[in-house]
Amino acid sequence: MQAKAEHFQERQLEIDGWQVRLTSYRVGHKFVCQADNVSPGACLARFASASPEEAESQALSKARHLLSKTKRHEV
């Protein structure tokens, strides 16, 4: 039997000057949240938890940590 993703949501926000897309959905009894850096769309973090708030909180925390260490170069 294959699990089906439900309650799919996507939103964008800014973290330390970087555009981040949060994608959230439910698979079975777990809620999944993935954070990616909109362009080029590389996954920064993906967490699964029993609640959507917990999964999102963990994904945002990890994304914030990774982006705070990223150096920007002026072009």
N, C-alpha and C positions, 0 to 999 in steps of 0.2 A: 504494500500500500504506500502511496506517495503522499507526502504532506503538501498542503496547498498554502501559499502565502496569502494572508488576509490583512485587511486594515492598512493597506499601503499608503504611506505619506512621504512627501518630499518637501523640503524647505531649504532656503539658503540663508546664511547669516555670515557675519564678518567676525573673524577672530584675529586680533593683532594685525589688522590690515590685510588679511588673506580672506578670500571668498571661500566658504565651506558649505558643501551640500550635505544635509542630513537626510538619510533615507531610512525609514522605519517601517517595519511590518511584523506580523505575527505568523509564526509557523508552529502549528500544534499548540502547546501550552507555553511556548517561549516567545518573547518579544526580542527582535533583533534591530539594532541601530548601527548604521555604517556612516562614517564621516569621510568625505573625500574632498580634495582641493579642486573644485570645479574645473579649472583648466590646469593640467591636462586630465584631471579626473582620477588621479592616483588615490587608492584607498589609504587613508591615514589610520583608521581604527574601525574595528567591527566587534561589537559585544552582543551577547545574548543574555537575557535575564528573565526572571519571572514577572517583572513589571516593565512597562514601556519607559517610565520615568528613570528607573535604574539603568536600563540599557543606554538611554540617551545621555544620562549623566556621565557614565563611564566612557562612552565614545567621545563626548565633548572634552572631558578631562584629558584623555590621551591625545586628541588632536591639538588641544591647546598646548600641551607639553611639547609635542613634536614641532609645532609651528613656532614656538617661542625660541627654539634652538636653531631655526632656519635663518640664515643670513640673506639679506636682500642686497642685490648689486644693481646700482643705477646703470641704465643703458643709454 
